[in-house]
Amino acid sequence: MSTRQAALALAVVAAALAVPAKADDAAPQQVTLVCDAVYLPARTNWAREVRFVLDDTRIRRLEIDGVPVYTFAVFETVILTSLDNERIQLDTASLTWRSDFRGQATSQGHCERR
């Protein structure tokens, strides 16, 4: 991804998460979402906490339930990542969570900003 594309992706994600503009000397901003995911076939709910650390040019860090993810990809307003064999898709525009445990279980739910 080029620098221009990365900056555009960050701007789209920041706008979708309603991150206010910050002063130049301010520390990176944190945005926290709480996602109520329903897991099938067990039909259980799990509140998942997603924390973004943003600076002027990119998402610097992404944590799910307090665990940092090692890699993630941003495509427009969608963030793709994985954690413990769970493939996770977060749509920051519609504030939705979707995940898949390698075909054994799936989840989806709505997120709210905390």
Secondary structure, DSSP 8 states (H G I E B T S, - for coil): --HHHHHHHHHHHHHHTT-----TTS--EEEEEEEEEEEETTTEEEEEEEEEEE-SSSEEEEEETTEE-S-EEEETTEEEEEETTEEEEEETTTTEEEEESTTS-EEEEEEEE-
